Amino acid sequence: MDSKKRSLLVLLFLTFFALGAGFYLKRRLEVRKGAYFTTATMMFRPDKEEVSQNDRFNLSLFVNSGDKKVSGFRLVLNYDPEKLKFLGEKIVRVANMPFTETIIIREDQSGQIQLVKVAKLRTENLMTGPQLLAILGFEAIGTGEAAISLKRVELVGFNPQLEESQPDVSFKIEGDQGTRIRIKAATGEGSGPRLKILTKIKGVTRPQRSQIPVSVKLGRGSQIVKEYTNLQGQLDQEGNLTVVVNLGQIEPADDYFLLLKVQGGLQKKYCMNWQKTPCSAGGSLSLGGRDEVVIKEADYPVEMGDVNGDGVVNSVDLSLVKKSLGQNNPEGDVDLNGVNNSRDIVILLMTLSEKYDEDF
């Protein structure tokens, strides 16, 4: 083959390649152009618009993408961590739900939640029209008006004219940008200061429950000035316990002490912040002069094992736990993991012969 024929063939090949590439890019740009400026509507739907302190509520997030298919999304929400506690996503089963079970939720202490879901891209039943994206659970821990706002939302569309692995639809988001929840005080004493106790339950990790009944007594000198019952302490997966108390009308002073009693645990007496050992003198907690007081007592944790509630961990409690082995008995579930097993005995033995902190 002479050089002229070779040159002609190369020229023809390059011409056809350029035409093919140009058609592909043109088609791709047309698809993208048609995909841009699609409008989706976001809707926030709390199941309660007004709650009392310590109440829980759910926030449902809906989106309407019209006739455009959605293969994934990322939501970023902000909320007030001083008034609300994020409990996680409620898993719901929806018929023909296109999303996988892979859910990424990230929360930081500033009150920001990121929620990511990705669809099964090969499914033929991707989300269109009005759809439920997620249900998020919250608990009211403060009082007043609490906002939950949409900081950012990204919907990923799916266009069958492109490769399945390359979703290619962009959305503008209109509609609701957030919601507000009104939180009432749990008692009629909501005008007083709020006390937040941050402590830990010794030996407890990955508890099955997120709440546990607690009671708090407030004392000065040799007398109890107030008692707060029917409270619910909040547990996280590391065994950290948060108790919020509306103190009501109290006299501002710097000689208070607290008595904290957790269901199934020994009473603890707190006389100062960052306490490490039992109280050896009168109280020195300053209360009443501020709207909120936070005391941190993780170095003097609550000890579990007082199964019968007599204030002492002894052979009677050990016998009750042994009888609960292999059963579904919450009273014998010392480590709060929802199972009656040998670990409950181990936790109880850690506090065997210990007794409650006396009031005075």
C-alpha positions, 0 to 999 in steps of 0.5 A: 500500500503506497503512502497516498492510500495510507494517508487517505485511510488515516484521514478517513478514520480520523474524520469518522472518529471526530464525527462520532465523538462530536455526536456523542458529546453533542448528545451528552450535552443535550441530555445534560441541558435537558436535565438541568433546572429540574425543580424538586419540592422539599417538605418537612412534616413533624408529627407534633408541632408542640411538645413538652420537655422530654417528649419525643417526636418524628420529623418526616422529610418528603420530596417531589421530583415530578417525573424525574427519577432520583437515584440518591440524595444527600441531606444536611440539616441543622438543629438546636442541640441545646433544645433538641437531641437527635435520636437517629433515623427511623427505619421504614419499609416502603414497597418498591423502595429503590434505595439500598440499606446503606445509610450514612448518618453523621452528627456533630455536637454543633447540631448538624446531621448529614444523611446519605442514601444511594439507590440500586442503580439497576432497578427499574423502579427509581423514585419519582413524584412525591416520596418519603426520604427519611423519618428522623427522631428527636427528643425535646431537652430544652424549652422554647422554640426549636428550629430544624432547618435545611442547610443543603440538599442534593438529589442525584437523578438518573438518565437512561440515555447515559450509562447506568453508573453516571446519574445526570440530573440536577435539581433546584429545591423549592418549598419548605426550608425547615420547621419549628417546634414549640417545647413546653416545660415538663412541669409548672416550674419551667421558669426556674433554672435548668440543671444538666447532669452529665455522668456515666454508668459504670461497665455499661456499653452498647445499651439496648435502651436509650432512656432509663428512669431516674430521680434527683434530690436537691439538698442544702446542709442537712435537709432535702429542699426539693425532689424530682421524680419520674425523670428519664435519663438519656443513655448513649452507646458508650454508657454516658448518662444525661439527666435534665432537670427543671429546678423551678424556683430555688434560692440562689446559693453555692452550697447545694448537693445532689442525690442521683438515683438510677433505676437498678443502680446505687444512689450517688451524691454529688457535692461538686463539679468533676467529683472523683470520690464520695463527698467528705463535706457539705455541698459546694454546687452553685445553683439558681443564679444562671438559666442553665447549670451543667455538672460533669460527673463522669469520674464518679459514675453510677454503679449498677447491681442494686436489683432489689432496690435496697441500697446495697449490692449483695448476695441477694442481688447476685441470686436474682441475677443468676435466676434471670440468666437466659430469660427476658427479665429487665430487672436482671439485665444489669448491663442494660444490653437487653440480654440476661447473660453472664456479663450481668454477673460480671458487672454486678461483681464489680460493685458487690458489697458497695452501698448507696451514698447516704443523704447526709 
